């Protein structure tokens, strides 16, 4: 066993249900990050325990769910899931007991059974230990995603976790190893994969409408300065602290949908990347201004923050390229770009309106409507209109939740497996290394450990499922 692997195993004790990784990602030294990068290449050389890509777990007639984290994202998830038949919400957990009790309202107004409430620092462990659950749904701060996911899988539960599912490369491998060992699903809740135009372009790409895809672009461009500096809703100001890291910190919204179009992990893989950040022209100044007005912000003045714009370029094994941008501090319109370009055509979502081209000009609106009618996947036709009524980022959140439950109930492989979640999340720490090394090339580890060569793409149609209904009383 190599010295690096021994070091890795000292830092991560598989089977313990807890990560012993020391400092949070934003506080780790450059040397520690370099060591983590070397460990991940060593770990990738090991053989796969069990291939979770395409894995169909046994059918679950009624999916019993426990929620952890009822602050920003959690309550909406409880509401959406409460609309779906074949589900029993068994438990609600938050560090703050009031949030757990407030979430009961989503159940009582629909006449559903009351869920058991858990709170406190270790309430989430008590919930997992004490409740008979099939699925643990995690909506907590980023640094808790991996420890909670690992603990849930090791205690026999499937996992659905908000983005990013990991913030370090060690965490990525811990998730892979645990999912393979337990044969429990570990799905990152990348809702943008289920937005309407993204699903349309995915289906068109798989039907060859764009020819051979050559290049794709995605982004998360969203002015979050006020949210990052908000005192309310974010315990210990964790969201602001994450911005001490300098890289593509939130890559999955842009990367997930285009990675699916390019069949990443299923016939192709990310090979290497380079990343570059602009200087910080907003966050440091805002911290100083706030500290001058309110002593609460004094610890955040004088800190080094991420640059306004990060651009990360990726190369695939088959010669495709991907550009992902990240900017949460500049005053500009929201954008995820979502652009795919092939040998026969291209599509782009932002800036609005969404467009498709098969030559030098975008198709006219009537032709775009015809493409929607022909290539909208059955899943969208099945629950898309109901999803718009229930909500969640225009309906894509509900489509994601409905699809997850329907797959679990029908014993279907999930659309995103553990390899997708960790790969898309790993762009964060990998980009940090590239930025820190003056945009040098960084190899992307193969979390499938070679299985990408034979893994099959997931069919995002109903394909044997689709018997999960929406509660009519809930509407």
NORPELIN-V840574 format. One record per pair of residues at least 4 apart in sequence whose C-alpha atoms are under 6 Angstrom apart, sorted by sequence separation. I is the first residue (numbers start at 1). J is the second residue. If there is no record, write none. Layout:
BEGIN
[[I	J] [I	J]]
END
This chain:
BEGIN
[[9	13] [23	27] [70	74] [98	102] [105	109] [108	112] [119	123] [125	129] [126	130] [127	131] [146	150] [153	157] [177	181] [178	182] [179	183] [201	205] [205	209] [224	228] [226	230] [251	255] [252	256] [255	259] [263	267] [264	268] [265	269] [290	294] [291	295] [316	320] [342	346] [357	361] [371	375] [372	376] [378	382] [380	384] [383	387] [387	391] [391	395] [398	402] [399	403] [407	411] [416	420] [419	423] [422	426] [427	431] [435	439] [451	455] [462	466] [23	28] [69	74] [70	75] [107	112] [118	123] [152	157] [153	158] [166	171] [179	184] [194	199] [204	209] [205	210] [259	264] [264	269] [315	320] [341	346] [349	354] [357	362] [392	397] [407	412] [434	439] [94	100] [166	172] [291	297] [315	321] [340	346] [348	354] [356	362] [357	363] [388	394] [434	440] [12	19] [93	100] [291	298] [314	321] [340	347] [348	355] [356	363] [388	395] [12	20] [92	100] [314	322] [339	347] [347	355] [387	395] [11	20] [313	322] [339	348] [347	356] [11	21] [313	323] [338	348] [346	356] [228	239] [312	323] [338	349] [346	357] [387	398] [228	240] [312	324] [337	349] [345	357] [287	300] [288	301] [311	324] [337	350] [345	358] [287	301] [311	325] [344	358] [310	325] [335	350] [310	326] [100	117] [309	326] [309	327] [308	327] [145	165] [146	166] [308	329] [97	119] [135	157] [64	87] [96	119] [134	157] [135	158] [136	159] [137	160] [138	161] [139	162] [165	188] [62	86] [63	87] [64	88] [65	89] [66	90] [70	94] [91	115] [93	117] [95	119] [134	158] [135	159] [137	161] [62	87] [64	89] [65	90] [66	91] [67	92] [68	93] [69	94] [90	115] [91	116] [92	117] [93	118] [94	119] [95	120] [66	92] [67	93] [68	94] [91	117] [93	119] [95	121] [158	184] [159	185] [160	186] [162	188] [79	106] [158	185] [159	186] [160	187] [161	188] [162	189] [280	307] [75	103] [160	188] [161	189] [279	307] [280	308] [419	447] [70	99] [278	307] [277	307] [278	308] [153	184] [278	309] [277	309] [277	310] [276	310] [4	39] [219	254] [276	311] [218	254] [275	311] [218	255] [275	312] [274	312] [274	313] [273	313] [273	314] [272	314] [272	315] [415	458] [271	315] [271	316] [270	316] [271	317] [269	316] [269	317] [410	465] [202	261] [246	306] [192	253] [244	305] [245	306] [243	305] [244	306] [248	310] [406	468] [243	306] [193	257] [74	139] [65	133] [64	133] [67	136] [64	134] [65	135] [66	136] [67	137] [68	138] [69	139] [63	134] [65	136] [68	139] [69	140] [248	326] [254	336] [379	461] [378	461] [379	462] [224	328] [225	329] [215	320] [217	322] [219	324] [221	326] [223	328] [224	329] [214	320] [215	321] [216	322] [217	323] [218	324] [219	325] [220	326] [221	327] [222	328] [223	329] [215	322] [217	324] [219	326] [221	328] [223	330] [223	331] [222	334] [221	334] [221	335] [220	336] [219	336] [218	336] [219	337] [218	337] [218	338] [217	338] [217	339] [216	339] [216	340] [215	341] [214	341] [19	147] [213	341] [214	342] [18	147] [213	342] [50	180] [212	342] [49	180] [211	342] [212	343] [210	342] [211	343] [17	150] [211	344] [17	151] [210	344] [210	345] [275	431] [275	434] [276	435] [274	434] [275	435] [276	439] [275	439] [274	439] [274	440] [274	441] [273	441] [273	442] [272	442] [272	443] [252	424] [272	444] [271	444] [200	376] [249	428] [248	428] [248	431] [247	431] [247	432] [267	452] [246	432] [266	452] [267	453] [265	452] [266	455] [266	456] [266	457] [195	396] [194	396] [191	396] [191	397] [194	400] [191	400] [26	242] [26	244] [26	245] [187	416] [187	417] [187	418] [186	418] [188	421] [172	422] [166	425] [164	425] [168	429] [60	408] [61	409] [60	409] [59	409] [59	410] [59	411] [58	411] [57	411] [56	411] [56	412] [56	413] [55	413] [54	413] [110	474] [85	469] [85	470] [84	470] [85	471] [83	470] [84	471] [83	471] [83	474] [44	446] [41	445] [44	449]]
END
